[in-house]
Amino acid sequence: MNTKGKKEETFADRFLQLKGDESYQLLSDRMAKAGIAITAAGLHKWAAGGGITPENLTRVATFFGVSPAELFFGEETRQAEDLDSTTALLVQALTRVPARFRKEIDRDILTLARAYTDRTRERNLYDKFDRALQELEKR
């Protein structure tokens, strides 16, 4: 229940954030190139609050580089305890690195991750890395 008078974010809101300013037709075309057959009308339906099948939810979430739970419920589902032990240890180690060294490390990791991300098939994830790098440069 929302007691603060603030509108709770919906699947449609999260979908629209991921879609950005791109037209429904262009997004549909990009998805088709990635092997996801969704019409522009179908995309518009979701943006207007229409339902989505679990299969399409999984496909669209993968396309945008987020988990189905994050897209549908707004929840990050990948917790440190879900990661393999080495990755979890790396996350823990990064939290202990002094701030004065973090910028360079973060920039290297984000740059490497972006280099190994397919800009066409994983555009939103690529864009997330890009935005994070831009924000990092402002620090």
N, C-alpha and C positions, 0 to 999 in steps of 0.2 A: 504494500500500500504506500502510496506517495503522500507523505504528510507535509512536505515543504513547499507545496504549490508548484513544484517544478515538473514539467512534462517528462515522463519516463521515455527513454529512447527505445524505439521499436526496431524490428527487423528492417522495415522500410527505411527508417532513418539511417541505419548502418549501411544498408545497400546503397542509398543515395550518396552517402559520404564516400564510399568506395568508387562509385560510378563517377563522381566528380562532375565536371562540366561537359563531359563527352555525351554526344547524342545517343539515344537508344539504338538507332540504326548502326552507328559506328561501333558501339560496344557489342552489339549482336554480331556484326561482321568479324570483329576481333575474336570473339568467343568461337565463332564458326571455324576460324583459322586454327584455333586451339583444340578443335574437335568437340565443341559444345554447341549443340543445335538448339538455340533459344531465339525466338523471334523478338523483334523490337517491341511488339505488342505485349509479349510475355514479360519482358523486362519492365515495361511501363506498369503492368498489372502489379508486379511486386513492389514497385516504388509507390504505388497508390495504396498499399496495404493488403494486397491480395496474397493468397496462400502460395506456398512453395512445397513441392514434394521433397522428401528426404534425399532422393537421388539427385535432384537438381540443386538442392542446398549444398550437398557435398561437392558437386562439380563446380558450382559458382564460388564456393569458399576456396577451393583449391586454385581456381583461376586467379582469385584476388590475393592468394597467399595468406589466408587466415584459416582458422579452424571453423568447422560448421557451428560449433557451440558459440564461438566468438561472434560469428555473423548472425546467428539466430537469436541468441540470448544475451550477447554482449559480454560474455565471459571468456577470459583467457583460460584455456584448459591445460596448457602445457606448463606444469609446475616443475620446479627443480627436482622434486622427488621422482618425476616421470622420466627424467633424462638418464642416459647411461652414466655410470659413476665418474668417468673422466670428464664428461661435459659438466656434470653437476659440480665437480671439484673446480673446474675452470670458472664457473659462475661464482662460486664461493671465493676463489682467489681474486677475481676482479673486484669484488666488493672490498677487499683489503688493500688494494693498491692506492697509495696516496693520490689525492686529486691532481696534484701537479704533474703526475705521470699518466693520468687516465686519458687525457685528450689525444695524445699520440697513439696510445694503444687502441682506443676506441676508433680513431680514424683508420688505422691499419686494418682492424677487423672489419669495419663497415666497407672499406674500399675493396677488400678481398671478397667479402660476401657479395657485394654488388657485381664484381667481375665474374663471379660464378653463377649469376642469376640471369636467366634468359629474359631479356627486356621485352620481347614480344609475348611470350607465354605467361610470364609472371610480372606483368607491368606494374601492378600495385606494390608488390614486394620490392621490386627494383626502385620504384618511386619512394617507398618508405626509407630505403637505404639512402637514397639521394637527399631526401629532406633531413634525415638525421645527420648526414655529413654537412649539409648547409648550416644546420643549427649548431653543430660542433664548431664550425668556423667562426660563429658569432661569439663563442665563449672566450 
